[in-house]
Amino acid sequence: MTLYEFFGDGCPHCEKMAPKVDQLEEEEDVEVEQLEVWNNQENAEKQKELDDGKCGGVPFFYNTESEEWICGETELDTLKDWADSREV
């Protein structure tokens, strides 16, 4: 299972999520692979493939095991459910 967070450098919504992602990793003992998409075309293509019209922006979170995704800012509990492959 891979947990992805696609973000944009300087995105205010992404910056608000950063402490929540750090807390998620610490409390749930998981690793979220963070991929910057505004300045990295390879990461942008990967987001486009996984997003497939779901979100179209950042932050975009994707769980490869459950195929669950989150678009935009969210609460820590929602991130925990997403990381644990529980329906969000």
MOPAC internal coordinates of N, CA, C and O (Angstrom, degrees):
PM7 1SCF
backbone

  N    0.0000 0     0.00 0     0.00 0    0    0    0
  C    1.4451 1     0.00 0     0.00 0    1    0    0
  C    1.5298 1   108.32 1     0.00 0    2    1    0
  O    1.2310 1   121.22 1   -44.15 1    3    2    1
  N    1.3068 1   115.28 1   135.85 1    3    2    1
  C    1.4557 1   121.41 1   173.90 1    5    3    2
  C    1.5259 1   108.57 1  -123.36 1    6    5    3
  O    1.2310 1   121.36 1   -44.68 1    7    6    5
  N    1.3124 1   115.00 1   135.32 1    7    6    5
  C    1.4583 1   122.04 1   175.47 1    9    7    6
  C    1.5215 1   107.13 1  -107.61 1   10    9    7
  O    1.2310 1   120.75 1   -58.04 1   11   10    9
  N    1.3259 1   116.16 1   121.96 1   11   10    9
  C    1.4537 1   121.22 1  -179.08 1   13   11   10
  C    1.5211 1   110.54 1  -111.16 1   14   13   11
  O    1.2310 1   121.31 1   -37.48 1   15   14   13
  N    1.3246 1   115.10 1   142.52 1   15   14   13
  C    1.4588 1   121.51 1   164.86 1   17   15   14
  C    1.5199 1   106.39 1  -123.70 1   18   17   15
  O    1.2310 1   120.78 1   -63.55 1   19   18   17
  N    1.3065 1   116.12 1   116.45 1   19   18   17
  C    1.4549 1   121.77 1   173.83 1   21   19   18
  C    1.5227 1   106.99 1   -93.82 1   22   21   19
  O    1.2310 1   120.75 1   -50.73 1   23   22   21
  N    1.3325 1   116.17 1   129.27 1   23   22   21
  C    1.4498 1   120.43 1  -176.06 1   25   23   22
  C    1.5227 1   110.67 1  -140.99 1   26   25   23
  O    1.2310 1   121.39 1   -14.84 1   27   26   25
  N    1.3218 1   114.95 1   165.16 1   27   26   25
  C    1.4510 1   121.26 1   175.35 1   29   27   26
  C    1.5070 1   110.45 1  -113.90 1   30   29   27
  O    1.2310 1   120.46 1   -46.04 1   31   30   29
  N    1.3262 1   116.73 1   133.96 1   31   30   29
  C    1.4541 1   121.73 1   178.43 1   33   31   30
  C    1.5229 1   109.15 1   -61.88 1   34   33   31
  O    1.2310 1   120.40 1   -61.51 1   35   34   33
  N    1.3310 1   116.85 1   118.49 1   35   34   33
  C    1.4514 1   121.82 1  -179.06 1   37   35   34
  C    1.5180 1   114.49 1    92.63 1   38   37   35
  O    1.2310 1   119.74 1   177.90 1   39   38   37
  N    1.3262 1   118.09 1    -2.10 1   39   38   37
  C    1.4644 1   122.10 1   178.66 1   41   39   38
  C    1.5303 1   109.02 1   -68.31 1   42   41   39
  O    1.2310 1   119.59 1   -58.37 1   43   42   41
  N    1.3372 1   118.39 1   121.63 1   43   42   41
  C    1.4677 1   119.82 1  -178.33 1   45   43   42
  C    1.5302 1   113.12 1   -64.93 1   46   45   43
  O    1.2310 1   119.87 1   147.22 1   47   46   45
  N    1.3201 1   117.86 1   -32.78 1   47   46   45
  C    1.4711 1   120.84 1   178.64 1   49   47   46
  C    1.5298 1   110.08 1   -69.47 1   50   49   47
  O    1.2310 1   120.79 1   141.12 1   51   50   49
  N    1.3083 1   116.09 1   -38.88 1   51   50   49
  C    1.4689 1   121.14 1   178.15 1   53   51   50
  C    1.5313 1   110.27 1   -65.99 1   54   53   51
  O    1.2310 1   120.96 1   139.31 1   55   54   53
  N    1.3320 1   115.77 1   -40.69 1   55   54   53
  C    1.4647 1   119.71 1   178.90 1   57   55   54
  C    1.5223 1   111.39 1   -63.15 1   58   57   55
  O    1.2310 1   119.96 1   143.81 1   59   58   57
  N    1.3339 1   117.69 1   -36.19 1   59   58   57
  C    1.4615 1   121.05 1   177.77 1   61   59   58
  C    1.5293 1   111.02 1   -67.46 1   62   61   59
  O    1.2310 1   120.42 1   150.68 1   63   62   61
  N    1.3342 1   116.79 1   -29.32 1   63   62   61
  C    1.4682 1   120.55 1  -178.48 1   65   63   62
  C    1.5283 1   112.43 1   -81.41 1   66   65   63
  O    1.2310 1   119.59 1   158.57 1   67   66   65
  N    1.3202 1   118.39 1   -21.43 1   67   66   65
  C    1.4662 1   121.90 1  -174.38 1   69   67   66
  C    1.5300 1   113.34 1   -53.56 1   70   69   67
  O    1.2310 1   118.57 1   131.68 1   71   70   69
  N    1.3421 1   120.34 1   -48.32 1   71   70   69
  C    1.4676 1   118.33 1   179.37 1   73   71   70
  C    1.5270 1   112.57 1   -66.04 1   74   73   71
  O    1.2310 1   120.24 1   148.46 1   75   74   73
  N    1.3186 1   117.15 1   -31.54 1   75   74   73
  C    1.4673 1   120.15 1   178.47 1   77   75   74
  C    1.5248 1   110.56 1   -69.23 1   78   77   75
  O    1.2310 1   120.35 1   141.00 1   79   78   77
  N    1.3232 1   116.94 1   -39.00 1   79   78   77
  C    1.4689 1   120.52 1   177.72 1   81   79   78
  C    1.5267 1   109.27 1   -65.77 1   82   81   79
  O    1.2310 1   120.16 1   137.59 1   83   82   81
  N    1.3263 1   117.29 1   -42.41 1   83   82   81
  C    1.4730 1   120.93 1   176.99 1   85   83   82
  C    1.5254 1   110.43 1   -59.58 1   86   85   83
  O    1.2310 1   120.49 1   135.62 1   87   86   85
  N    1.3219 1   116.66 1   -44.38 1   87   86   85
  C    1.4685 1   121.28 1  -179.91 1   89   87   86
  C    1.5352 1   110.39 1   -65.38 1   90   89   87
  O    1.2310 1   120.47 1   138.76 1   91   90   89
  N    1.3226 1   116.72 1   -41.24 1   91   90   89
  C    1.4631 1   121.03 1   176.79 1   93   91   90
  C    1.5231 1   110.91 1   -57.59 1   94   93   91
  O    1.2310 1   120.60 1   131.72 1   95   94   93
  N    1.3229 1   116.46 1   -48.28 1   95   94   93
  C    1.4641 1   120.35 1  -178.90 1   97   95   94
  C    1.5200 1   111.22 1   -61.21 1   98   97   95
  O    1.2310 1   120.78 1   138.94 1   99   98   97
  N    1.3184 1   116.11 1   -41.06 1   99   98   97
  C    1.4583 1   120.69 1  -178.84 1  101   99   98
  C    1.5315 1   112.17 1   -70.03 1  102  101   99
  O    1.2310 1   120.28 1   130.86 1  103  102  101
  N    1.3263 1   117.06 1   -49.14 1  103  102  101
  C    1.4669 1   121.03 1  -174.70 1  105  103  102
  C    1.5241 1   113.20 1   -74.37 1  106  105  103
  O    1.2310 1   120.21 1   145.71 1  107  106  105
  N    1.3273 1   117.20 1   -34.29 1  107  106  105
  C    1.4662 1   120.78 1  -175.18 1  109  107  106
  C    1.5244 1   112.80 1  -101.85 1  110  109  107
  O    1.2310 1   120.32 1   179.65 1  111  110  109
  N    1.3259 1   117.00 1    -0.35 1  111  110  109
  C    1.4632 1   122.94 1  -179.18 1  113  111  110
  C    1.5365 1   111.22 1    51.26 1  114  113  111
  O    1.2310 1   121.18 1  -127.78 1  115  114  113
  N    1.3277 1   115.35 1    52.22 1  115  114  113
  C    1.4575 1   122.69 1   176.91 1  117  115  114
  C    1.5243 1   108.32 1  -125.60 1  118  117  115
  O    1.2310 1   121.12 1   -14.81 1  119  118  117
  N    1.3148 1   115.46 1   165.19 1  119  118  117
  C    1.4550 1   120.86 1   176.04 1  121  119  118
  C    1.5202 1   108.50 1  -120.70 1  122  121  119
  O    1.2310 1   121.07 1   -51.63 1  123  122  121
  N    1.3154 1   115.57 1   128.37 1  123  122  121
  C    1.4566 1   121.66 1   176.99 1  125  123  122
  C    1.5299 1   107.01 1  -104.21 1  126  125  123
  O    1.2310 1   120.86 1   -60.57 1  127  126  125
  N    1.3197 1   115.96 1   119.43 1  127  126  125
  C    1.4610 1   120.55 1   178.26 1  129  127  126
  C    1.5232 1   108.04 1   -79.82 1  130  129  127
  O    1.2310 1   121.00 1   -63.74 1  131  130  129
  N    1.3144 1   115.69 1   116.26 1  131  130  129
  C    1.4589 1   121.32 1  -176.06 1  133  131  130
  C    1.5221 1   109.79 1   -97.70 1  134  133  131
  O    1.2310 1   121.14 1   -55.40 1  135  134  133
  N    1.3266 1   115.43 1   124.60 1  135  134  133
  C    1.4582 1   121.63 1  -176.42 1  137  135  134
  C    1.5247 1   110.06 1  -123.48 1  138  137  135
  O    1.2310 1   120.55 1   -63.26 1  139  138  137
  N    1.3285 1   116.55 1   116.74 1  139  138  137
  C    1.4586 1   122.48 1   179.22 1  141  139  138
  C    1.5227 1   108.64 1   -79.89 1  142  141  139
  O    1.2310 1   120.38 1   -49.24 1  143  142  141
  N    1.3464 1   116.88 1   130.76 1  143  142  141
  C    1.4665 1   120.44 1  -171.89 1  145  143  142
  C    1.5224 1   114.92 1  -112.94 1  146  145  143
  O    1.2310 1   119.10 1   162.62 1  147  146  145
  N    1.3074 1   119.32 1   -17.38 1  147  146  145
  C    1.4610 1   120.24 1  -176.97 1  149  147  146
  C    1.5228 1   112.24 1   -75.53 1  150  149  147
  O    1.2310 1   120.44 1   151.69 1  151  150  149
  N    1.3327 1   116.75 1   -28.31 1  151  150  149
  C    1.4611 1   121.50 1  -177.72 1  153  151  150
  C    1.5218 1   112.75 1  -116.90 1  154  153  151
  O    1.2310 1   120.22 1  -176.47 1  155  154  153
  N    1.3212 1   117.18 1     3.53 1  155  154  153
  C    1.4647 1   120.82 1  -177.58 1  157  155  154
  C    1.5292 1   108.67 1  -130.12 1  158  157  155
  O    1.2310 1   120.88 1   -74.95 1  159  158  157
  N    1.3144 1   115.93 1   105.05 1  159  158  157
  C    1.4646 1   121.36 1  -175.64 1  161  159  158
  C    1.5263 1   112.09 1   -63.66 1  162  161  159
  O    1.2310 1   119.75 1   142.68 1  163  162  161
  N    1.3174 1   118.09 1   -37.32 1  163  162  161
  C    1.4679 1   121.35 1   179.57 1  165  163  162
  C    1.5306 1   110.50 1   -62.06 1  166  165  163
  O    1.2310 1   120.45 1   135.77 1  167  166  165
  N    1.3289 1   116.74 1   -44.23 1  167  166  165
  C    1.4635 1   120.65 1   177.47 1  169  167  166
  C    1.5270 1   110.92 1   -66.56 1  170  169  167
  O    1.2310 1   120.57 1   142.23 1  171  170  169
  N    1.3292 1   116.51 1   -37.77 1  171  170  169
  C    1.4668 1   120.56 1   178.66 1  173  171  170
  C    1.5299 1   110.87 1   -62.71 1  174  173  171
  O    1.2310 1   120.39 1   140.81 1  175  174  173
  N    1.3201 1   116.85 1   -39.19 1  175  174  173
  C    1.4703 1   120.48 1   178.03 1  177  175  174
  C    1.5239 1   110.83 1   -66.90 1  178  177  175
  O    1.2310 1   120.43 1   140.41 1  179  178  177
  N    1.3217 1   116.78 1   -39.59 1  179  178  177
  C    1.4718 1   120.71 1   178.40 1  181  179  178
  C    1.5287 1   109.97 1   -63.40 1  182  181  179
  O    1.2310 1   120.40 1   137.68 1  183  182  181
  N    1.3326 1   116.85 1   -42.32 1  183  182  181
  C    1.4623 1   119.87 1   177.53 1  185  183  182
  C    1.5175 1   110.10 1   -62.43 1  186  185  183
  O    1.2310 1   120.38 1   134.41 1  187  186  185
  N    1.3030 1   116.88 1   -45.59 1  187  186  185
  C    1.4656 1   120.88 1  -178.75 1  189  187  186
  C    1.5278 1   110.73 1   -57.97 1  190  189  187
  O    1.2310 1   120.53 1   138.85 1  191  190  189
  N    1.3286 1   116.59 1   -41.15 1  191  190  189
  C    1.4672 1   121.58 1   179.75 1  193  191  190
  C    1.5314 1   111.35 1   -64.81 1  194  193  191
  O    1.2310 1   120.29 1   133.74 1  195  194  193
  N    1.3362 1   117.06 1   -46.26 1  195  194  193
  C    1.4639 1   120.78 1  -178.09 1  197  195  194
  C    1.5229 1   112.16 1   -76.61 1  198  197  195
  O    1.2310 1   120.65 1   145.64 1  199  198  197
  N    1.3242 1   116.36 1   -34.36 1  199  198  197
  C    1.4583 1   121.52 1  -178.68 1  201  199  198
  C    1.5272 1   110.53 1   -67.37 1  202  201  199
  O    1.2310 1   120.22 1   131.78 1  203  202  201
  N    1.3078 1   117.18 1   -48.22 1  203  202  201
  C    1.4698 1   123.59 1   176.93 1  205  203  202
  C    1.5329 1   111.80 1    47.44 1  206  205  203
  O    1.2310 1   120.85 1  -135.10 1  207  206  205
  N    1.3348 1   115.97 1    44.90 1  207  206  205
  C    1.4568 1   120.42 1   176.49 1  209  207  206
  C    1.5197 1   115.44 1    85.03 1  210  209  207
  O    1.2310 1   119.59 1  -176.59 1  211  210  209
  N    1.3254 1   118.39 1     3.41 1  211  210  209
  C    1.4676 1   121.00 1  -177.41 1  213  211  210
  C    1.5279 1   112.30 1   -72.88 1  214  213  211
  O    1.2310 1   120.86 1   138.97 1  215  214  213
  N    1.3230 1   115.97 1   -41.03 1  215  214  213
  C    1.4632 1   120.08 1  -170.53 1  217  215  214
  C    1.5279 1   111.60 1  -126.38 1  218  217  215
  O    1.2310 1   120.71 1   121.33 1  219  218  217
  N    1.2953 1   116.25 1   -58.67 1  219  218  217
  C    1.4539 1   120.73 1  -179.94 1  221  219  218
  C    1.5077 1   114.85 1    80.11 1  222  221  219
  O    1.2310 1   120.21 1  -172.42 1  223  222  221
  N    1.3154 1   117.20 1     7.58 1  223  222  221
  C    1.4577 1   120.33 1  -179.65 1  225  223  222
  C    1.5036 1   111.67 1  -152.73 1  226  225  223
  O    1.2310 1   121.49 1    11.33 1  227  226  225
  N    1.3225 1   114.75 1  -168.67 1  227  226  225
  C    1.4599 1   121.24 1   179.68 1  229  227  226
  C    1.5226 1   108.65 1  -128.38 1  230  229  227
  O    1.2310 1   120.52 1   -25.68 1  231  230  229
  N    1.3144 1   116.60 1   154.32 1  231  230  229
  C    1.4486 1   127.40 1    -2.57 1  233  231  230
  C    1.5315 1   111.50 1   -72.64 1  234  233  231
  O    1.2310 1   121.57 1   -31.41 1  235  234  233
  N    1.3117 1   114.60 1   148.59 1  235  234  233
  C    1.4600 1   122.39 1   177.97 1  237  235  234
  C    1.5238 1   106.69 1  -132.31 1  238  237  235
  O    1.2310 1   120.88 1   -58.92 1  239  238  237
  N    1.3186 1   115.93 1   121.08 1  239  238  237
  C    1.4644 1   122.46 1  -178.47 1  241  239  238
  C    1.5202 1   108.57 1  -108.32 1  242  241  239
  O    1.2310 1   120.48 1   -42.66 1  243  242  241
  N    1.3450 1   116.69 1   137.34 1  243  242  241
  C    1.4625 1   120.44 1  -178.79 1  245  243  242
  C    1.5249 1   109.77 1  -140.04 1  246  245  243
  O    1.2310 1   120.76 1   -48.28 1  247  246  245
  N    1.3369 1   116.15 1   131.72 1  247  246  245
  C    1.4639 1   124.24 1   177.68 1  249  247  246
  C    1.5255 1   107.25 1  -105.95 1  250  249  247
  O    1.2310 1   119.78 1   -63.47 1  251  250  249
  N    1.3352 1   118.02 1   116.53 1  251  250  249
  C    1.4706 1   120.69 1  -175.62 1  253  251  250
  C    1.5197 1   113.17 1   -71.53 1  254  253  251
  O    1.2310 1   120.01 1   157.55 1  255  254  253
  N    1.3238 1   117.58 1   -22.45 1  255  254  253
  C    1.4682 1   119.72 1  -179.84 1  257  255  254
  C    1.5316 1   111.35 1   -77.63 1  258  257  255
  O    1.2310 1   120.88 1   128.31 1  259  258  257
  N    1.3150 1   115.92 1   -51.69 1  259  258  257
  C    1.4718 1   120.49 1  -176.17 1  261  259  258
  C    1.5266 1   112.50 1   -89.47 1  262  261  259
  O    1.2310 1   120.94 1   164.72 1  263  262  261
  N    1.3401 1   115.81 1   -15.28 1  263  262  261
  C    1.4625 1   122.65 1  -173.41 1  265  263  262
  C    1.5270 1   111.72 1    61.44 1  266  265  263
  O    1.2310 1   120.52 1  -159.74 1  267  266  265
  N    1.3297 1   116.61 1    20.26 1  267  266  265
  C    1.4620 1   121.98 1   175.18 1  269  267  266
  C    1.5240 1   108.41 1   -81.36 1  270  269  267
  O    1.2310 1   120.83 1   -32.20 1  271  270  269
  N    1.3217 1   116.01 1   147.80 1  271  270  269
  C    1.4532 1   120.92 1  -178.82 1  273  271  270
  C    1.5139 1   109.86 1  -138.24 1  274  273  271
  O    1.2310 1   121.97 1   -22.09 1  275  274  273
  N    1.3195 1   113.84 1   157.91 1  275  274  273
  C    1.4622 1   122.03 1   176.25 1  277  275  274
  C    1.5212 1   106.80 1  -131.96 1  278  277  275
  O    1.2310 1   121.29 1   -45.91 1  279  278  277
  N    1.3028 1   115.14 1   134.09 1  279  278  277
  C    1.4516 1   121.66 1   178.73 1  281  279  278
  C    1.5231 1   109.04 1  -112.23 1  282  281  279
  O    1.2310 1   120.33 1   -57.33 1  283  282  281
  N    1.3202 1   116.98 1   122.67 1  283  282  281
  C    1.4537 1   121.34 1   175.12 1  285  283  282
  C    1.5206 1   113.52 1    85.87 1  286  285  283
  O    1.2310 1   121.91 1    11.86 1  287  286  285
  N    1.3289 1   113.95 1  -168.14 1  287  286  285
  C    1.4630 1   120.57 1  -179.86 1  289  287  286
  C    1.5227 1   110.08 1   -69.66 1  290  289  287
  O    1.2310 1   121.15 1   -31.20 1  291  290  289
  N    1.3321 1   115.41 1   148.80 1  291  290  289
  C    1.4592 1   120.36 1   178.73 1  293  291  290
  C    1.5238 1   108.94 1  -153.69 1  294  293  291
  O    1.2310 1   121.13 1    -3.26 1  295  294  293
  N    1.3110 1   115.43 1   176.74 1  295  294  293
  C    1.4612 1   121.97 1   179.66 1  297  295  294
  C    1.5283 1   110.61 1   -87.72 1  298  297  295
  O    1.2310 1   120.63 1   -21.32 1  299  298  297
  N    1.3121 1   116.40 1   158.68 1  299  298  297
  C    1.4598 1   122.21 1   179.73 1  301  299  298
  C    1.5272 1   111.45 1   -59.08 1  302  301  299
  O    1.2310 1   119.82 1   138.43 1  303  302  301
  N    1.3320 1   117.95 1   -41.57 1  303  302  301
  C    1.4697 1   120.46 1  -179.65 1  305  303  302
  C    1.5236 1   111.30 1   -61.20 1  306  305  303
  O    1.2310 1   120.04 1   143.26 1  307  306  305
  N    1.3196 1   117.53 1   -36.74 1  307  306  305
  C    1.4644 1   120.95 1   177.73 1  309  307  306
  C    1.5184 1   109.99 1   -67.17 1  310  309  307
  O    1.2310 1   120.24 1   139.59 1  311  310  309
  N    1.3252 1   117.14 1   -40.41 1  311  310  309
  C    1.4675 1   120.56 1   176.15 1  313  311  310
  C    1.5285 1   110.96 1   -61.65 1  314  313  311
  O    1.2310 1   120.36 1   139.40 1  315  314  313
  N    1.3221 1   116.92 1   -40.60 1  315  314  313
  C    1.4672 1   120.71 1   179.52 1  317  315  314
  C    1.5274 1   110.26 1   -62.88 1  318  317  315
  O    1.2310 1   120.23 1   134.57 1  319  318  317
  N    1.3226 1   117.16 1   -45.43 1  319  318  317
  C    1.4648 1   120.37 1   177.70 1  321  319  318
  C    1.5259 1   110.61 1   -60.49 1  322  321  319
  O    1.2310 1   120.34 1   136.98 1  323  322  321
  N    1.3130 1   116.96 1   -43.02 1  323  322  321
  C    1.4663 1   122.31 1   179.17 1  325  323  322
  C    1.5288 1   110.52 1   -61.28 1  326  325  323
  O    1.2310 1   120.58 1   134.98 1  327  326  325
  N    1.3195 1   116.50 1   -45.02 1  327  326  325
  C    1.4733 1   120.99 1  -178.51 1  329  327  326
  C    1.5186 1   111.43 1   -68.51 1  330  329  327
  O    1.2310 1   120.32 1   148.05 1  331  330  329
  N    1.3236 1   117.00 1   -31.95 1  331  330  329
  C    1.4666 1   121.58 1  -179.45 1  333  331  330
  C    1.5308 1   112.32 1   -85.59 1  334  333  331
  O    1.2310 1   120.73 1  -174.11 1  335  334  333
  N    1.3271 1   116.20 1     5.89 1  335  334  333
  C    1.4719 1   122.74 1  -179.92 1  337  335  334
  C    1.5168 1   112.12 1    65.14 1  338  337  335
  O    1.2310 1   120.74 1  -155.91 1  339  338  337
  N    1.3406 1   116.20 1    24.09 1  339  338  337
  C    1.4629 1   119.44 1   172.58 1  341  339  338
  C    1.5104 1   107.25 1   -89.21 1  342  341  339
  O    1.2310 1   120.42 1   -32.06 1  343  342  341
  N    1.2910 1   116.81 1   147.94 1  343  342  341
  C    1.4476 1   121.30 1  -178.14 1  345  343  342
  C    1.5213 1   110.83 1   -58.98 1  346  345  343
  O    1.2310 1   120.82 1   -47.22 1  347  346  345
  N    1.3323 1   116.05 1   132.78 1  347  346  345
  C    1.4695 1   120.28 1  -178.65 1  349  347  346
  C    1.5205 1   110.26 1  -106.72 1  350  349  347
  O    1.2310 1   120.10 1   180.00 1  351  350  349

